[in-house]
Amino acid sequence: MPEAPLPGGTVADAPRGNWVDTLAPAATRPYLRLSRADRPIGTWLLWLPCLWAIALAAASTGGFTWADLWLAASSGIGAFLMRGAGCTWNDITDRDIDAAVARTRSRPIPSGQVSVKQALVWMAAQALIAAGILFTYHPLAIALGIGSLALVAIYPFAKRFTWWPQAFLGLAFNWGALLLWAAHTGSLGLAPILLYAAGFVWTLFYDTIYAHQDREDDALIGVRSTARLFAENTPRWLAGFLIATVTLMAAAAITALLPLASPWPLLIALAGVWAMGLHMFTQLRRLNIDDPAGCLILFRSNRDTGLIPALFLAAAALV
């Protein structure tokens, strides 16, 4: 039997008073909840590597063009849609697991608000609209976008066969760094690969914090995660991820911007990398892995972590 939904169909781990619960038409709410539209942090985390790539590519090629405005806006819409499609797919594959975890059993499928068939149709609709955006990009970016679908499809199953499902999330969530670099330049190179790697390790950092919310439930039902793997050693691992993120982000900036005649774009970019690292260090100092509510707050603060280098890289491009 499906778990009885919370009053009004609200989801237990969504922020209270979010726009879906208060403003969206009632008939659309279960579908918007499937897409996590009531929790925008995931869209930010998917979009930010896209913004890094656009700004760093622009800084390395003479500054922003009007086409970059379309790339920034469309990648934001695409991030919303593909995050929604990915979350819908995740809820379809995880419906039995979600029903066994206190934090997730009120989600639309385990609570009976949406059937699996309805969820599949909703997932396809979101993916098709996102494809319409993707096909306005450079052919290399289109090919990269199509290739990312394999990562999206595999991710929900990773927790069943590896202690590192966060690694699969990192591979999928930072693909935009490669895709948007290709959309801007029509090519790839070392700089976008380093940027992608920086985002990958950053994901290991923030999603390990997120996974500590469910550590006890995951142990009971046999779901694996880096939170369970690292356990009390989590702060040490996170410190390593912090150092790797900053090192790789700095290497991407140096690779892209060192050849420029002016040193200022590189100096501004490196200042942003340093500020990002400081923000991550502040999270690490505040972390208590036995406080689920605190872990959620720290996880959500990574929107600001990723915005910091995005703004500095944009400033570098404007210089």
Secondary structure by P-SEA (a helix, b strand, c coil): cccccccccccccccccccccccccccaaaaaaaaccccaaaaaaaaaaaaaaaaaaaaacccccaaaaaaaaaaaaaaaaaaaaaaaaaaaaaaaaaaacccccccccccccccaaaaaaaaaaaaaaaaaaaaaccaaaaaaaaaaaaaaaaccccccccccaaaaaaacccaaaaaaaaaacccccaaaaaaaaaaaaaaaaaaaaaaccaaaaaaaacccccccccccaaaaaaaaaaaaaaaaaaaaaaacccccccaaaaaaaaaaaaaaaaaaaaaaaacccccaaaaaaaaaaaaaaaaaaaaaaaaaaac
